Amino acid sequence: MSHSAEALPMSSRRSGPLSGEARIPGDKSISHRALILGALTVGETHITGLLEGEDVLDTAKAMRAFGAKVERVGEGEWRVNGVGVGGFTEPEGVIDCGNSGTGVRLIMGAMATTPITATFTGDASLSKRPMARITDPLQLFGCEVTSREGGRLPVTIKGAVDAAPVTYRTPVASAQIKSAVLLAGLNAPGQTVVIEAEPTRDHTERMLTGFGAQIVTEVTDEGHVITLTGRPELKPQPIAVPRDPSSAAFPVAAALIVPGSEIRVPGVSRNPTRDGLFITLLEMGADIRFENEREEGGEPVADLVVRHGPLKGVEVPAERAASMIDEFPILSVIACFAEGLTVMNGVAELRVKESDRIDAMAVGLRANGARVDETRDSMTVHGMGGLKGGATATSHLDHRIAMSFLIAGLASEQPISVDDGSPIATSFPDFLPLMKGLGGDLG
Ligand code: S3P
């Protein structure tokens, strides 16, 4: 399901102090994985807290197309009756993953070692994004791939008949590449090994462990070495999806930049592979308290209490980029309200997300009065303790770009508009009511 073809202009205005509780939806990364692993498991996987955004609903539809029974039984509550490792049936139609890079890349991995053929497509944003980074390692398992020029969608994969296990060193820090290879390795005999120089989000490894697969991560001089033993019999697990730290970042940012604000954000994942933004914000002097730190559904979570206060610019080291890769757009907004330079290093991957996020933020922030420098793999914001506003930013079919500018407008001198807020439904369908409930003036 792609979001509405019609553009949905939105804008936000300087708001009074934000207050109250922000109940963030389920984690997008974990939601995709819960549906896919549930589909690869014989028996019933019960999921609670699933993110019901368009990206995840597209993955649910895809899992049905591959033969799993996927049912919604209540709000965020889903049941998946899977077909087992290697049990996917050939889909009758084309698999449309809409806007979701995670969806298409993980599903390609999950089917690449089963002897069936599937064709994948997506919206205008997804059709521009690189897929060779996934199909190259998948071909090592023995599948055949056809794609548009440059490995772009639509892509057709003819799954391997006798898959061979693979050892693969990821060329860029990407949990999607790692996960696609591991999911393909499930239906290959022997050991599939992924080596990553910088650790990336580890939800696939955690969830595979929960489902009973043998998967080991070793920290070596080469980086993280993840070894999966193929052909496991996955056992259904109840999955309680924690709240998404990448979505929490938006109300957290709003509370930090709107004077007088204090909000509470319960039950947010504090998985160390996703925690880079919070570490950076604390370095900037942000008033954030982590309460009730606990474990839920195999992931560390905490309740956040966030208060407005003065912020200073910082330098974010390249090694931290993977642990906050989706949070740089909103960090660049926060950096405008800090005093001094914020330098974001090692962020070249932002150029191949739902949009070129360095460019989209730099252009939109400059139009609204900020000073922003960019190189191929860095972005620098000259923080001036505030933002003028007054201009319309282009969201480029990118949910996080749209939300970032709407948050900026809550604290800028003049309103800020975005040309199209409809992509927000891919990851955070209740963004507007949630922000309004905290006192934000936007719509
Ligand atoms: C994701 C991994 C990240 C992230 C994306 C979700 C995942 O992409 O940007 O939103 O669920 O594995 P890369 O792994 O390609 O950096």
Residues whose N, C-alpha, C, O or C-beta is under 5 A from the ligand:
A	BS01	S3P	S29 T102 A173 S174 A175 Q176 I325 D326
